[in-house]
Amino acid sequence: MTDYDKGMLNRRRVLGDAWVDKSLSNSNEFNGEFQNLITRYAWNEVWGRPAFGDKTRRLMVLSTMIALKAYEEFAMHVRAALDGPPESRLTPDEIKEVILQAAVYCGVPAANHAFAVAGDILREKGLLAAKADGGSGT
C-alpha cells in the first residue's frame, strides 16, 4: 500500500467519504498535486503516527484552527468530529471545552466566533435548540 493509499484511508476515516469525495471532485491540474501532498503528508505521515489517537488529534486540530482563525476548516472538523466513528467522535460538551480553552490562549474574539460557527453546526444537526431570533451570534 502506498503512502497515498494509507493517507486516503486515514482521511476518509477522519473526515468521512462525502467530504473527501467532494474535496477530490474539486481537484484539477492546478491543485491536484496539493491534494496528493496533503493526503500523503498530513493524512499519512502525521495522522498515521501512533502517539495520539484520532480523538486527541481532533481536539488539537480544532484548537489550532481557532488559533489560526481558519473558521471554514474549523467548521469542517467540527462536523467530522460530531459524525466520526464512535471511538473518536466528540460531544458538543467536548467541543465547548476546546473553545473555552482556546478563549484563554487564542483570545476571546476568536473563541466568540468559534462558538458561533460550532453553534450553527450543532443547531443544523439538531443538537442545540434553534435561536428564537434565528441568529447565530453569541
N, C-alpha and C positions, 0 to 999 in steps of 0.2 A: 504494500500500500504506500502510495507517495505521500509526501508532506502535505500536498494539496488535498488529497483524499482524506487524510486524518484531520486536517483543519476543517474540511467541509462537514465531517461528522460532528465535530465539536460545535461548529457554527449553527448547524441545524438543531442540535440538541439544546443549545442555549437560547437561540432566537426563534426557533420554530421554522417549519418548512415554508409557511406562507410568506414570512418576512424575507427569508433567504431567496426564495423564488422571485419575489418582487425585486429585490436588490440585483439579482443576477439578470433579470429581464431588462434592467436599465443599463446593463454592461454593453459597451461598444468598443470600437477600435481606439477611442480616446482614453477611456477609463478602465478598460479590460485588464491591463497589466496591474493597475492598482487593486482591483478586486482579487486578482490572483495573489498579489503580495499580502494583502490583509488576511486572506484565507490561509496561506502558508505560515505567515509570521504571527499575527495576532491570535488566530484561532488554533493553530497547531503548536507553534513554539512557546506561546505564553499560556493560553487557556489549557493546553495539553500538559502543562507541568503538574507534577503530583503534589506539590507542597500545600496547595489550597484546593478545596473543593469548589464546585460551581457556586454554591451559596455564598461563600466568602468572597469569591471573585465578583459576584453580582453586587454585593454590598460596596465593595471597593470601586467598582465602575460607577455606580450611582453617585457616590460621594465625589469622585473625580469629575463627573460630568457637571455636577453642581459647581464645583470649584472653577471649572473652565467656562461656566455659563453656556454650555453646549446643550440647550434645552431640547432640541429635536432628538439628539442622541439619548438624552436623559429619558424622554418620553418613550422611545423605542425600548430602552432597557427596563423601564417600569412595566410596560406591557409584557415583555418577555419574563420578567420576574414574577408577575402575577399568574401567567399562563404556563410557566415552565413545568418540568417534571416535578412530582411531589417532593422529592428529596432536595431539590434546590429552589423550590418556589418560595417567594417572600410573601408575608402577610401585609396587609395595609399598615398594621402597627409597626412592623419592622421597617417598612419604607418611611413611615413617620419618624422613627428613631434616627434613621440615616440623615434625614433632612434637619432634624433638631441638632444633631452633632455637627452637621455642615454649617448651621447658622453661627455656631461659635467660631469655627475655623475658616469659613469662607465668606461670612458676612450675612447679616440679616436680609438685605435686598436679594441676594442670590437664593437664600432659603425661602423667602416670601414667594418668589417666582416659582421655585421648585414645588412648593405646596400648591400653588395654583395649577401647575401642569399636572401634578400627580392627582390632585382633587378632581380635575376634569376627567382623567382616565378612570378613577375609581367610580365616579358618577356614571360614566359611559358603560361600565361593566356592572352597574347595579350594586356596587359595594359601598356606596355613600349616597345618602339621600340627596335629591336634587335641591338646589338652592331655590328659595321662594321667588327671588327676583330673576332667576335664570342666569345670573352672572357666574363667573368662575374665579374672581379675585379673592384674596384672603384678607 
